[in-house]
Amino acid sequence: MASPLAFQLSTNTTSTRAPPIGQALNWARRYVPTANRPLLDISQGVPGTPPPPALRDALSAAASAPGVFSYGPDEGEYELRKAVADEMKWVYGGGDGGSDQVDIQPEDVSITSGCNLAFVSVAMCLAQQGDEFILPVPWYMDRMTLNLLGIKTVVLQTYPEDHFQPDPERCAKLITARTRAIVLVTPNNPTGATYPPSLISSFAALARSHNIALVIDETYRDFIATGPPHYLFHNSPSSEVASNQPPSWSWRSSIISLYSFSKSYCIPGHRLGVITASPNLLPSLLRIFDCLQICAPRGGQRAFLSKPTDDPDATSLLPSLRPFIAANRAALSARHELFRTHLPPRWHIASHGAYYAFVRHPFVGKDAKEVCQRLAQEIGVICLPVAFFLDKEGGELREEDRYVRFSVANVDDERITTVCERLREAEQAFGWELDG
């Protein structure tokens, strides 16, 4: 047994919630799997497929390439920043014909060691201890980060009847003299809710009117199939753009966008993320980068700068990986439909998108945490209760306390249907009262 510590720990650390995945895995240790009845982990938002062969080969070659063993630019390789800017023009422009309508330059882009570090860096730039960030609830890692930094999180409640879409009017009432930013995650983790461009525009206008930042975590943006994630980066005078932008719009004064390579390219272990913001923010970011990361992993950066074998004139690997992303997007969409089709009727999906479905369980008077614990220990299904995404401890059971996050990304179709079969089994096995 380890000896007790002879020194004190930071209260910011000890008061921060333990990582949720570890708590759920602890429950599952009591389950005894068999060959015919394995443990089904549908808890973590991790890619269920490896990266495409071209990217795997590029990562392998880049790992031992000359120059990758030394430090690189704190803000990332310039060639990759340019490639990311070009790819963002394609994504936000809605494809090949719209890139010239999007105003993103290499100087707006910084490469980080993952999106979590991107958020930490931005939070440290914007606020000091006691300042406030407004976050929609339920939330995930961002809340833990702010607590570690001593930044106060102000709750913007979302509701099942609104499909967990945040309300700008409610948000406006929460802004104080100490508010430094509004944070949106879309598509959302944990709810899967995707915020439409018009809603994002409303939040952008609200942030601009109060001279605060709008930080948009767009880790899951490539799984949106309905069009550009938003129109904030556009400079086109078209009516569609104008109806989804605040008046007299210029994005660099208030927008900070975050992105991760982990989900789209299936490389969470390589830790690459992106901050897109005004170049005027870069000097402050560089001070933080130099303390936290110095530079993002150079092998991963170099891998994305390799040329496809069938296109020697390309400047990066990114455009050639679009079909892979599109295929994964289609597969996830089909898996959501499979989950919806096979889910027992008493389990209700309130919102879904990208990696996640947020589902109301059918057990009357039961907190989702108790439900998920029994699912892991007795039924062999690991999923996460909404309690892991709230600060609420105890108290009267509310309607919103009955929700469970399922990740459909990290299991195959067969396991999705098996999960649904076991949820139906749980309705009888638990012996609890069920919704009518």
C-alpha positions as a LaTeX table, in Angstrom:
\begin{tabular}{lrrr}
\hline
Residue & $x$ (\AA) & $y$ (\AA) & $z$ (\AA) \\
\hline
Met1 & 0.00 & 0.00 & 0.00 \\
Ala2 & 1.36 & 3.43 & $-0.95$ \\
Ser3 & 2.33 & 5.78 & 1.85 \\
Pro4 & 0.13 & 8.86 & 2.39 \\
Leu5 & 1.38 & 12.06 & 0.82 \\
Ala6 & 3.30 & 14.40 & 3.08 \\
Phe7 & 2.26 & 17.47 & 1.07 \\
Gln8 & $-0.98$ & 19.19 & 0.16 \\
Leu9 & $-2.72$ & 19.00 & $-3.20$ \\
Ser10 & $-4.33$ & 21.87 & $-5.07$ \\
Thr11 & $-8.01$ & 22.24 & $-4.25$ \\
Asn12 & $-8.62$ & 23.01 & $-7.94$ \\
Thr13 & $-7.34$ & 19.50 & $-8.67$ \\
Thr14 & $-9.02$ & 17.61 & $-5.86$ \\
Ser15 & $-12.37$ & 19.31 & $-6.52$ \\
Thr16 & $-12.34$ & 18.36 & $-10.21$ \\
Arg17 & $-14.50$ & 15.40 & $-11.16$ \\
Ala18 & $-12.68$ & 12.13 & $-11.84$ \\
Pro19 & $-12.57$ & 11.11 & $-15.53$ \\
Pro20 & $-15.92$ & 9.46 & $-16.34$ \\
Ile21 & $-14.65$ & 6.60 & $-18.48$ \\
Gly22 & $-12.60$ & 5.22 & $-15.60$ \\
Gln23 & $-15.62$ & 5.25 & $-13.29$ \\
Ala24 & $-17.70$ & 3.28 & $-15.79$ \\
Leu25 & $-14.90$ & 0.75 & $-16.36$ \\
Asn26 & $-14.70$ & 0.20 & $-12.61$ \\
Trp27 & $-18.36$ & $-0.85$ & $-12.62$ \\
Ala28 & $-17.68$ & $-3.28$ & $-15.45$ \\
Arg29 & $-15.01$ & $-5.12$ & $-13.48$ \\
Arg30 & $-17.79$ & $-6.95$ & $-11.64$ \\
Tyr31 & $-19.17$ & $-8.37$ & $-14.88$ \\
Val32 & $-17.95$ & $-11.84$ & $-15.84$ \\
Pro33 & $-17.79$ & $-12.07$ & $-19.64$ \\
Thr34 & $-17.97$ & $-15.31$ & $-21.58$ \\
Ala35 & $-17.25$ & $-16.21$ & $-25.19$ \\
Asn36 & $-20.96$ & $-16.08$ & $-25.98$ \\
Arg37 & $-21.65$ & $-13.02$ & $-23.86$ \\
Pro38 & $-18.76$ & $-10.54$ & $-24.06$ \\
Leu39 & $-18.59$ & $-7.17$ & $-22.36$ \\
Leu40 & $-19.93$ & $-4.47$ & $-24.71$ \\
Asp41 & $-18.25$ & $-1.09$ & $-24.26$ \\
Ile42 & $-20.36$ & 1.64 & $-25.82$ \\
Ser43 & $-19.13$ & 4.35 & $-23.47$ \\
Gln44 & $-16.13$ & 6.08 & $-24.98$ \\
Gly45 & $-16.05$ & 8.35 & $-28.01$ \\
Val46 & $-13.18$ & 6.60 & $-29.73$ \\
Pro47 & $-13.01$ & 5.72 & $-33.43$ \\
Gly48 & $-13.99$ & 2.15 & $-34.13$ \\
Thr49 & $-11.93$ & 1.92 & $-37.30$ \\
Pro50 & $-8.20$ & 2.51 & $-37.96$ \\
Pro51 & $-6.99$ & 5.36 & $-40.14$ \\
Pro52 & $-6.84$ & 4.71 & $-43.89$ \\
Pro53 & $-3.77$ & 2.87 & $-45.23$ \\
Ala54 & $-2.34$ & 6.00 & $-46.88$ \\
Leu55 & $-2.33$ & 7.83 & $-43.55$ \\
Arg56 & $-0.92$ & 4.84 & $-41.67$ \\
Asp57 & 1.92 & 4.61 & $-44.19$ \\
Ala58 & 2.55 & 8.34 & $-43.92$ \\
Leu59 & 2.65 & 8.19 & $-40.12$ \\
Ser60 & 5.08 & 5.29 & $-40.25$ \\
Ala61 & 7.40 & 7.07 & $-42.68$ \\
Ala62 & 7.20 & 10.39 & $-40.84$ \\
Ala63 & 8.08 & 8.80 & $-37.50$ \\
Ser64 & 11.69 & 8.40 & $-38.59$ \\
Ala65 & 12.00 & 11.25 & $-41.07$ \\
Pro66 & 14.92 & 13.65 & $-40.68$ \\
Gly67 & 14.02 & 16.64 & $-38.56$ \\
Val68 & 11.09 & 15.21 & $-36.61$ \\
Phe69 & 13.20 & 14.54 & $-33.53$ \\
Ser70 & 13.89 & 18.22 & $-32.85$ \\
Tyr71 & 11.59 & 21.04 & $-31.76$ \\
Gly72 & 9.41 & 22.70 & $-34.36$ \\
Pro73 & 7.54 & 25.99 & $-34.48$ \\
Asp74 & 5.34 & 26.45 & $-31.41$ \\
Glu75 & 2.35 & 27.33 & $-33.60$ \\
Gly76 & 2.89 & 24.36 & $-35.94$ \\
Glu77 & 4.53 & 23.75 & $-39.29$ \\
Tyr78 & 3.59 & 26.59 & $-41.63$ \\
Glu79 & 2.87 & 24.20 & $-44.50$ \\
Leu80 & 0.37 & 22.29 & $-42.36$ \\
Arg81 & $-1.25$ & 25.51 & $-41.15$ \\
Lys82 & $-1.74$ & 26.46 & $-44.80$ \\
Ala83 & $-3.08$ & 22.99 & $-45.66$ \\
Val84 & $-5.54$ & 23.15 & $-42.75$ \\
Ala85 & $-6.69$ & 26.62 & $-43.82$ \\
Asp86 & $-7.29$ & 25.34 & $-47.36$ \\
Glu87 & $-9.19$ & 22.31 & $-46.07$ \\
Met88 & $-11.35$ & 24.51 & $-43.83$ \\
Lys89 & $-12.21$ & 26.64 & $-46.86$ \\
Trp90 & $-13.41$ & 23.48 & $-48.60$ \\
Val91 & $-15.40$ & 22.25 & $-45.55$ \\
Tyr92 & $-17.06$ & 25.55 & $-44.68$ \\
Gly93 & $-17.54$ & 26.45 & $-48.34$ \\
Gly94 & $-19.63$ & 23.31 & $-48.80$ \\
Gly95 & $-17.32$ & 21.63 & $-51.30$ \\
Asp96 & $-15.29$ & 22.46 & $-54.38$ \\
Gly97 & $-17.33$ & 25.46 & $-55.51$ \\
Gly98 & $-17.41$ & 27.39 & $-52.25$ \\
Ser99 & $-13.81$ & 27.61 & $-51.07$ \\
Asp100 & $-13.30$ & 31.15 & $-52.36$ \\
Gln101 & $-16.23$ & 32.33 & $-50.20$ \\
Val102 & $-14.44$ & 31.43 & $-46.95$ \\
Asp103 & $-11.95$ & 33.81 & $-45.33$ \\
Ile104 & $-9.42$ & 31.69 & $-43.44$ \\
Gln105 & $-5.68$ & 32.26 & $-43.80$ \\
Pro106 & $-2.68$ & 30.20 & $-42.61$ \\
Glu107 & $-1.92$ & 32.92 & $-40.07$ \\
Asp108 & $-5.30$ & 32.25 & $-38.41$ \\
Val109 & $-4.36$ & 28.61 & $-37.71$ \\
Ser110 & $-2.31$ & 27.09 & $-34.88$ \\
Ile111 & $-1.54$ & 23.39 & $-34.47$ \\
Thr112 & $-1.78$ & 21.94 & $-30.95$ \\
Ser113 & $-1.18$ & 18.66 & $-29.16$ \\
Gly114 & $-4.84$ & 17.68 & $-29.36$ \\
Cys115 & $-8.06$ & 19.62 & $-28.94$ \\
Asn116 & $-8.05$ & 19.39 & $-25.13$ \\
Leu117 & $-4.79$ & 21.30 & $-25.06$ \\
Ala118 & $-6.28$ & 23.75 & $-27.54$ \\
Phe119 & $-9.12$ & 24.49 & $-25.11$ \\
Val120 & $-6.77$ & 24.76 & $-22.12$ \\
Ser121 & $-4.61$ & 27.22 & $-24.04$ \\
Val122 & $-7.56$ & 29.36 & $-25.10$ \\
Ala123 & $-9.02$ & 29.38 & $-21.59$ \\
Met124 & $-5.68$ & 30.48 & $-20.15$ \\
Cys125 & $-5.50$ & 33.27 & $-22.73$ \\
Leu126 & $-8.97$ & 34.61 & $-22.00$ \\
Ala127 & $-9.47$ & 34.33 & $-18.26$ \\
Gln128 & $-7.89$ & 34.31 & $-14.86$ \\
Gln129 & $-9.06$ & 32.78 & $-11.61$ \\
Gly130 & $-12.56$ & 33.99 & $-10.74$ \\
Asp131 & $-13.54$ & 34.95 & $-14.29$ \\
Glu132 & $-16.50$ & 33.20 & $-15.92$ \\
Phe133 & $-17.21$ & 31.01 & $-18.93$ \\
Ile134 & $-20.79$ & 30.13 & $-19.91$ \\
Leu135 & $-21.25$ & 26.47 & $-20.88$ \\
Pro136 & $-24.39$ & 24.62 & $-21.95$ \\
Val137 & $-25.26$ & 21.67 & $-19.71$ \\
Pro138 & $-24.72$ & 18.70 & $-20.06$ \\
Trp139 & $-20.99$ & 19.28 & $-20.58$ \\
Tyr140 & $-17.86$ & 17.17 & $-20.81$ \\
Met141 & $-14.12$ & 17.89 & $-20.55$ \\
Asp142 & $-14.42$ & 21.67 & $-20.79$ \\
Arg143 & $-15.98$ & 21.89 & $-17.33$ \\
Met144 & $-13.14$ & 19.87 & $-15.80$ \\
Thr145 & $-10.56$ & 22.10 & $-17.48$ \\
Leu146 & $-12.14$ & 25.31 & $-16.20$ \\
Asn147 & $-12.29$ & 23.95 & $-12.67$ \\
Leu148 & $-8.59$ & 23.08 & $-12.80$ \\
Leu149 & $-7.84$ & 26.66 & $-13.88$ \\
Gly150 & $-10.06$ & 28.26 & $-11.22$ \\
Ile151 & $-12.39$ & 29.72 & $-13.86$ \\
Lys152 & $-16.04$ & 29.75 & $-12.82$ \\
Thr153 & $-18.40$ & 27.78 & $-15.03$ \\
Val154 & $-21.81$ & 29.39 & $-15.43$ \\
Val155 & $-24.55$ & 26.89 & $-16.28$ \\
Leu156 & $-26.61$ & 27.40 & $-19.42$ \\
Gln157 & $-29.27$ & 24.74 & $-18.91$ \\
Thr158 & $-30.55$ & 22.81 & $-21.92$ \\
Tyr159 & $-33.66$ & 20.63 & $-21.91$ \\
Pro160 & $-34.86$ & 17.37 & $-23.45$ \\
Glu161 & $-37.94$ & 19.04 & $-24.92$ \\
Asp162 & $-35.60$ & 21.36 & $-26.88$ \\
His163 & $-33.48$ & 18.37 & $-27.95$ \\
Phe164 & $-30.71$ & 19.87 & $-25.79$ \\
Gln165 & $-30.27$ & 22.93 & $-28.04$ \\
Pro166 & $-29.02$ & 25.95 & $-26.04$ \\
Asp167 & $-31.11$ & 29.15 & $-25.95$ \\
Pro168 & $-29.33$ & 32.47 & $-26.70$ \\
Glu169 & $-31.96$ & 34.44 & $-24.75$ \\
Arg170 & $-31.33$ & 32.37 & $-21.62$ \\
Cys171 & $-27.61$ & 32.81 & $-22.21$ \\
Ala172 & $-27.90$ & 36.60 & $-22.43$ \\
Lys173 & $-29.32$ & 36.71 & $-18.89$ \\
Leu174 & $-26.20$ & 34.94 & $-17.56$ \\
Ile175 & $-23.63$ & 37.41 & $-18.87$ \\
Thr176 & $-21.90$ & 39.51 & $-16.19$ \\
Ala177 & $-18.93$ & 41.84 & $-16.00$ \\
Arg178 & $-16.73$ & 38.80 & $-15.34$ \\
Thr179 & $-17.92$ & 36.76 & $-18.35$ \\
Arg180 & $-15.03$ & 36.12 & $-20.72$ \\
Ala181 & $-16.49$ & 33.58 & $-23.15$ \\
Ile182 & $-19.44$ & 31.49 & $-24.25$ \\
Val183 & $-18.46$ & 27.92 & $-25.17$ \\
Leu184 & $-20.40$ & 25.79 & $-27.67$ \\
Val185 & $-19.61$ & 22.18 & $-28.61$ \\
Thr186 & $-21.32$ & 21.17 & $-31.84$ \\
Pro187 & $-22.04$ & 18.42 & $-32.70$ \\
Asn188 & $-22.28$ & 18.09 & $-28.97$ \\
Asn189 & $-20.59$ & 15.77 & $-26.55$ \\
Pro190 & $-22.40$ & 14.21 & $-24.70$ \\
Thr191 & $-25.82$ & 14.82 & $-26.27$ \\
Gly192 & $-24.98$ & 14.46 & $-29.97$ \\
Ala193 & $-27.09$ & 17.56 & $-30.66$ \\
Thr194 & $-25.98$ & 19.50 & $-33.75$ \\
Tyr195 & $-26.60$ & 23.24 & $-33.56$ \\
Pro196 & $-27.91$ & 24.75 & $-36.83$ \\
Pro197 & $-26.01$ & 27.64 & $-38.46$ \\
Ser198 & $-28.76$ & 30.11 & $-37.51$ \\
Leu199 & $-28.39$ & 29.24 & $-33.81$ \\
Ile200 & $-24.61$ & 29.55 & $-33.94$ \\
Ser201 & $-25.04$ & 32.94 & $-35.63$ \\
Ser202 & $-27.30$ & 34.08 & $-32.79$ \\
Phe203 & $-24.64$ & 33.18 & $-30.25$ \\
Ala204 & $-21.99$ & 34.92 & $-32.35$ \\
Ala205 & $-24.07$ & 38.11 & $-32.36$ \\
Leu206 & $-24.58$ & 37.82 & $-28.59$ \\
Ala207 & $-20.86$ & 37.41 & $-27.93$ \\
Arg208 & $-19.99$ & 40.33 & $-30.21$ \\
Ser209 & $-22.55$ & 42.63 & $-28.56$ \\
His210 & $-20.97$ & 41.99 & $-25.14$ \\
Asn211 & $-17.33$ & 42.03 & $-26.34$ \\
Ile212 & $-16.66$ & 38.48 & $-25.21$ \\
Ala213 & $-15.35$ & 35.45 & $-27.11$ \\
Leu214 & $-17.44$ & 32.72 & $-28.66$ \\
Val215 & $-15.39$ & 29.51 & $-28.43$ \\
Ile216 & $-16.75$ & 26.77 & $-30.70$ \\
Asp217 & $-15.42$ & 23.24 & $-30.25$ \\
Glu218 & $-15.95$ & 21.64 & $-33.66$ \\
Thr219 & $-14.23$ & 18.31 & $-33.03$ \\
Tyr220 & $-17.13$ & 16.46 & $-34.69$ \\
Arg221 & $-17.82$ & 18.90 & $-37.54$ \\
Asp222 & $-16.93$ & 16.39 & $-40.28$ \\
Phe223 & $-19.88$ & 14.19 & $-39.30$ \\
Ile224 & $-22.43$ & 16.84 & $-40.30$ \\
Ala225 & $-24.06$ & 15.76 & $-43.56$ \\
Thr226 & $-26.51$ & 18.63 & $-44.07$ \\
Gly227 & $-24.09$ & 21.31 & $-45.28$ \\
Pro228 & $-21.44$ & 23.63 & $-43.82$ \\
Pro229 & $-21.29$ & 23.58 & $-40.00$ \\
His230 & $-21.92$ & 27.35 & $-40.00$ \\
Tyr231 & $-21.31$ & 30.46 & $-42.09$ \\
Leu232 & $-19.26$ & 32.57 & $-39.65$ \\
Phe233 & $-16.08$ & 32.27 & $-41.76$ \\
His234 & $-17.81$ & 33.33 & $-45.01$ \\
Asn235 & $-17.25$ & 36.60 & $-46.84$ \\
Ser236 & $-19.89$ & 35.95 & $-49.51$ \\
Pro237 & $-22.80$ & 38.42 & $-49.88$ \\
Ser238 & $-25.26$ & 35.62 & $-50.72$ \\
Ser239 & $-28.64$ & 35.61 & $-49.00$ \\
Glu240 & $-27.93$ & 32.23 & $-47.39$ \\
Val241 & $-24.75$ & 33.54 & $-45.80$ \\
Ala242 & $-26.32$ & 36.84 & $-44.79$ \\
Ser243 & $-29.21$ & 35.09 & $-43.04$ \\
Asn244 & $-26.73$ & 33.03 & $-40.99$ \\
Gln245 & $-24.36$ & 35.84 & $-39.97$ \\
Pro246 & $-24.75$ & 38.76 & $-37.58$ \\
Pro247 & $-24.96$ & 42.21 & $-39.26$ \\
Ser248 & $-21.68$ & 43.90 & $-40.31$ \\
Trp249 & $-19.84$ & 40.70 & $-39.59$ \\
Ser250 & $-16.10$ & 40.08 & $-39.24$ \\
Trp251 & $-15.33$ & 36.81 & $-37.48$ \\
Arg252 & $-11.81$ & 37.49 & $-36.18$ \\
Ser253 & $-12.89$ & 39.96 & $-33.49$ \\
Ser254 & $-14.78$ & 37.39 & $-31.41$ \\
Ile255 & $-14.70$ & 33.81 & $-32.81$ \\
Ile256 & $-12.29$ & 31.08 & $-31.70$ \\
Ser257 & $-12.80$ & 27.70 & $-33.37$ \\
Leu258 & $-11.28$ & 24.44 & $-32.08$ \\
Tyr259 & $-10.82$ & 21.19 & $-33.99$ \\
Ser260 & $-9.33$ & 17.74 & $-33.51$ \\
Phe261 & $-7.72$ & 15.33 & $-35.98$ \\
Ser262 & $-8.61$ & 12.45 & $-33.64$ \\
Lys263 & $-12.15$ & 11.64 & $-34.75$ \\
Ser264 & $-12.16$ & 12.52 & $-38.45$ \\
Tyr265 & $-8.87$ & 10.78 & $-39.21$ \\
Cys266 & $-9.10$ & 8.08 & $-36.49$ \\
Ile267 & $-5.79$ & 8.96 & $-34.80$ \\
Pro268 & $-6.59$ & 9.93 & $-31.18$ \\
Gly269 & $-3.23$ & 8.56 & $-30.03$ \\
His270 & $-1.30$ & 11.03 & $-32.19$ \\
Arg271 & $-2.68$ & 14.14 & $-30.46$ \\
Leu272 & $-3.17$ & 16.81 & $-33.09$ \\
Gly273 & $-5.62$ & 19.70 & $-32.78$ \\
Val274 & $-6.27$ & 23.12 & $-34.28$ \\
Ile275 & $-7.07$ & 26.61 & $-33.02$ \\
Thr276 & $-8.50$ & 28.99 & $-35.62$ \\
Ala277 & $-8.55$ & 32.58 & $-34.38$ \\
Ser278 & $-7.32$ & 36.07 & $-35.14$ \\
Pro279 & $-3.53$ & 36.33 & $-35.54$ \\
Asn280 & $-3.74$ & 38.93 & $-32.78$ \\
Leu281 & $-4.35$ & 36.07 & $-30.33$ \\
Leu282 & $-1.21$ & 34.19 & $-31.43$ \\
Pro283 & 1.37 & 36.03 & $-29.27$ \\
Ser284 & $-0.58$ & 35.08 & $-26.14$ \\
Leu285 & $-1.05$ & 31.51 & $-27.35$ \\
Leu286 & 2.67 & 31.17 & $-28.02$ \\
Arg287 & 3.49 & 31.97 & $-24.39$ \\
Ile288 & 1.20 & 29.14 & $-23.31$ \\
Phe289 & 2.31 & 26.69 & $-26.01$ \\
Asp290 & 5.93 & 27.16 & $-24.99$ \\
Cys291 & 5.07 & 26.15 & $-21.44$ \\
Leu292 & 2.59 & 23.32 & $-22.15$ \\
Gln293 & 3.66 & 21.67 & $-25.41$ \\
Ile294 & 6.49 & 23.66 & $-27.03$ \\
Cys295 & 5.27 & 22.19 & $-30.31$ \\
Ala296 & 2.69 & 19.66 & $-31.43$ \\
Pro297 & 4.03 & 16.18 & $-32.38$ \\
Arg298 & 6.10 & 16.70 & $-35.49$ \\
Gly299 & 5.71 & 13.21 & $-36.91$ \\
Gly300 & 1.95 & 13.60 & $-37.13$ \\
Gln301 & 2.28 & 17.02 & $-38.71$ \\
Arg302 & 4.75 & 15.74 & $-41.30$ \\
Ala303 & 2.50 & 12.78 & $-42.10$ \\
Phe304 & $-0.33$ & 15.06 & $-43.20$ \\
Leu305 & 2.13 & 17.00 & $-45.36$ \\
Ser306 & 3.10 & 13.93 & $-47.37$ \\
Lys307 & 1.84 & 13.64 & $-50.94$ \\
Pro308 & $-0.66$ & 11.02 & $-52.13$ \\
Thr309 & 0.98 & 8.46 & $-54.41$ \\
Asp310 & $-1.49$ & 9.24 & $-57.20$ \\
Asp311 & $-1.15$ & 13.04 & $-56.97$ \\
Pro312 & 2.48 & 14.22 & $-56.80$ \\
Asp313 & 1.38 & 17.84 & $-57.27$ \\
Ala314 & $-0.67$ & 17.86 & $-54.05$ \\
Thr315 & 0.60 & 19.97 & $-51.18$ \\
Ser316 & $-0.82$ & 17.75 & $-48.42$ \\
Leu317 & $-2.60$ & 14.48 & $-47.76$ \\
Leu318 & $-5.78$ & 16.19 & $-46.52$ \\
Pro319 & $-7.82$ & 16.45 & $-49.76$ \\
Ser320 & $-7.15$ & 12.79 & $-50.59$ \\
Leu321 & $-8.64$ & 11.74 & $-47.23$ \\
Arg322 & $-12.06$ & 13.31 & $-47.92$ \\
Pro323 & $-13.55$ & 10.03 & $-49.28$ \\
Phe324 & $-12.47$ & 8.24 & $-46.09$ \\
Ile325 & $-14.20$ & 10.87 & $-43.94$ \\
Ala326 & $-17.32$ & 10.72 & $-46.12$ \\
Ala327 & $-17.47$ & 6.93 & $-45.81$ \\
Asn328 & $-17.13$ & 7.10 & $-42.04$ \\
Arg329 & $-19.83$ & 9.78 & $-41.89$ \\
Ala330 & $-22.20$ & 7.59 & $-43.88$ \\
Ala331 & $-21.40$ & 4.53 & $-41.76$ \\
Leu332 & $-22.08$ & 6.46 & $-38.54$ \\
Ser333 & $-25.36$ & 7.76 & $-39.90$ \\
Ala334 & $-26.41$ & 4.22 & $-40.80$ \\
Arg335 & $-25.39$ & 2.98 & $-37.36$ \\
His336 & $-27.50$ & 5.69 & $-35.70$ \\
Glu337 & $-30.45$ & 4.48 & $-37.76$ \\
Leu338 & $-29.73$ & 0.87 & $-36.81$ \\
Phe339 & $-29.59$ & 1.86 & $-33.14$ \\
Arg340 & $-32.86$ & 3.78 & $-33.42$ \\
Thr341 & $-34.57$ & 0.89 & $-35.18$ \\
His342 & $-33.52$ & $-1.77$ & $-32.67$ \\
Leu343 & $-33.75$ & 0.29 & $-29.47$ \\
Pro344 & $-36.58$ & $-1.04$ & $-27.23$ \\
Pro345 & $-39.67$ & 1.21 & $-27.52$ \\
Arg346 & $-39.51$ & 2.38 & $-23.91$ \\
Trp347 & $-36.05$ & 3.89 & $-24.45$ \\
His348 & $-36.39$ & 7.34 & $-26.07$ \\
Ile349 & $-33.70$ & 9.19 & $-28.07$ \\
Ala350 & $-33.82$ & 12.90 & $-27.26$ \\
Ser351 & $-30.89$ & 13.90 & $-29.47$ \\
His352 & $-28.24$ & 12.19 & $-31.55$ \\
Gly353 & $-25.44$ & 13.00 & $-33.95$ \\
Ala354 & $-21.78$ & 12.36 & $-34.74$ \\
Tyr355 & $-20.59$ & 9.75 & $-32.22$ \\
Tyr356 & $-23.42$ & 9.91 & $-29.68$ \\
Ala357 & $-27.05$ & 9.18 & $-28.88$ \\
Phe358 & $-28.59$ & 10.66 & $-25.72$ \\
Val359 & $-31.33$ & 8.34 & $-24.52$ \\
Arg360 & $-33.98$ & 8.47 & $-21.78$ \\
His361 & $-34.13$ & 5.20 & $-19.87$ \\
Pro362 & $-37.55$ & 3.68 & $-18.99$ \\
Phe363 & $-37.09$ & 2.96 & $-15.26$ \\
Val364 & $-39.47$ & 5.04 & $-13.14$ \\
Gly365 & $-37.84$ & 6.98 & $-10.31$ \\
Lys366 & $-34.31$ & 5.79 & $-11.09$ \\
Asp367 & $-31.30$ & 8.00 & $-11.64$ \\
Ala368 & $-29.35$ & 7.14 & $-14.82$ \\
Lys369 & $-26.23$ & 6.55 & $-12.72$ \\
Glu370 & $-27.89$ & 3.64 & $-10.92$ \\
Val371 & $-29.16$ & 2.29 & $-14.22$ \\
Cys372 & $-25.74$ & 2.46 & $-15.90$ \\
Gln373 & $-24.04$ & 0.83 & $-12.94$ \\
Arg374 & $-26.37$ & $-2.17$ & $-13.12$ \\
Leu375 & $-26.09$ & $-2.34$ & $-16.91$ \\
Ala376 & $-22.30$ & $-2.62$ & $-16.59$ \\
Gln377 & $-22.23$ & $-5.03$ & $-13.65$ \\
Glu378 & $-25.11$ & $-7.34$ & $-14.54$ \\
Ile379 & $-25.88$ & $-6.98$ & $-18.26$ \\
Gly380 & $-22.39$ & $-6.32$ & $-19.61$ \\
Val381 & $-23.10$ & $-2.99$ & $-21.34$ \\
Ile382 & $-20.92$ & 0.00 & $-20.49$ \\
Cys383 & $-22.51$ & 3.40 & $-21.09$ \\
Leu384 & $-22.38$ & 6.77 & $-19.32$ \\
Pro385 & $-25.09$ & 8.42 & $-17.19$ \\
Val386 & $-25.93$ & 12.10 & $-17.52$ \\
Ala387 & $-24.72$ & 12.49 & $-13.91$ \\
Phe388 & $-21.17$ & 12.29 & $-15.28$ \\
Phe389 & $-21.87$ & 15.46 & $-17.28$ \\
Leu390 & $-23.44$ & 17.56 & $-14.50$ \\
Asp391 & $-22.37$ & 19.09 & $-11.20$ \\
Lys392 & $-25.58$ & 17.99 & $-9.47$ \\
Glu393 & $-25.03$ & 15.70 & $-6.48$ \\
Gly394 & $-28.07$ & 14.04 & $-4.95$ \\
Gly395 & $-31.34$ & 15.89 & $-4.47$ \\
Glu396 & $-34.71$ & 15.24 & $-6.02$ \\
Leu397 & $-34.75$ & 13.20 & $-9.24$ \\
Arg398 & $-35.45$ & 15.39 & $-12.27$ \\
Glu399 & $-36.57$ & 14.40 & $-15.74$ \\
Glu400 & $-33.15$ & 15.34 & $-17.15$ \\
Asp401 & $-31.44$ & 12.96 & $-14.67$ \\
Arg402 & $-32.74$ & 9.95 & $-16.62$ \\
Tyr403 & $-30.49$ & 10.27 & $-19.68$ \\
Val404 & $-27.72$ & 7.95 & $-20.85$ \\
Arg405 & $-24.98$ & 8.57 & $-23.42$ \\
Phe406 & $-24.32$ & 5.79 & $-25.91$ \\
Ser407 & $-21.38$ & 6.04 & $-28.31$ \\
Val408 & $-22.23$ & 4.30 & $-31.58$ \\
Ala409 & $-18.79$ & 4.96 & $-33.07$ \\
Asn410 & $-16.64$ & 2.37 & $-31.35$ \\
Val411 & $-18.71$ & $-0.79$ & $-31.99$ \\
Asp412 & $-19.81$ & $-2.53$ & $-35.15$ \\
Asp413 & $-23.37$ & $-3.07$ & $-36.38$ \\
Glu414 & $-23.68$ & $-6.51$ & $-34.82$ \\
Arg415 & $-22.77$ & $-5.18$ & $-31.40$ \\
Ile416 & $-25.21$ & $-2.30$ & $-31.76$ \\
Thr417 & $-28.06$ & $-4.76$ & $-32.17$ \\
Thr418 & $-26.74$ & $-6.88$ & $-29.28$ \\
Val419 & $-26.63$ & $-3.81$ & $-27.02$ \\
Cys420 & $-30.28$ & $-3.14$ & $-27.84$ \\
Glu421 & $-31.19$ & $-6.75$ & $-27.08$ \\
Arg422 & $-29.52$ & $-6.49$ & $-23.69$ \\
Leu423 & $-31.35$ & $-3.23$ & $-22.90$ \\
Arg424 & $-34.61$ & $-5.06$ & $-23.51$ \\
Glu425 & $-33.36$ & $-7.87$ & $-21.27$ \\
Ala426 & $-32.57$ & $-5.34$ & $-18.52$ \\
Glu427 & $-36.19$ & $-4.20$ & $-18.43$ \\
Gln428 & $-37.14$ & $-7.62$ & $-17.07$ \\
Ala429 & $-33.95$ & $-8.49$ & $-15.17$ \\
Phe430 & $-33.84$ & $-5.37$ & $-13.00$ \\
Gly431 & $-37.37$ & $-5.81$ & $-11.64$ \\
Trp432 & $-38.01$ & $-2.05$ & $-11.59$ \\
Glu433 & $-41.20$ & $-0.27$ & $-12.54$ \\
Leu434 & $-41.23$ & 0.72 & $-16.21$ \\
Asp435 & $-42.77$ & 3.65 & $-18.04$ \\
Gly436 & $-46.18$ & 2.84 & $-19.48$ \\
\hline
\end{tabular}
